[in-house]
Amino acid sequence: MRVAIGQFSELSEERLRFAAQLGASGVLLNTPLLPGTQHWEYDDLLWLRTRCERHGLRLEALENLPVRFYDQAMLG
């Protein structure tokens, strides 16, 4: 079993250091603050992953998308 810390939307240096100090193997982000009005770009997602890996952590999961990405599909 892997232990991750999360439920935040921004990867601050303080949070990444805290996760590493706790011995967590990774982080989970909830609606990460990334640019994009209709979708997230590959380079932005890679930046998140790389930032985690610099602290010896894995980007375990991204929960939730901004509603603006799917509101038209949801509302018809």
HELIX and SHEET records of a PDB file:
HELIX    1   1 GLU A   13  LEU A   22  1                                  10    
HELIX    2   2 TYR A   42  GLU A   53  1                                  12    
HELIX    3   3 VAL A   67  PHE A   69  5                                   3    
HELIX    4   4 ASP A   71  LEU A   75  1                                   5    
SHEET    1   A 3 ALA A   4  PHE A   8  0                                        
SHEET    2   A 3 GLY A  26  ASN A  30  1                                        
SHEET    3   A 3 ARG A  58  GLU A  63  1                                        
END                                                                             
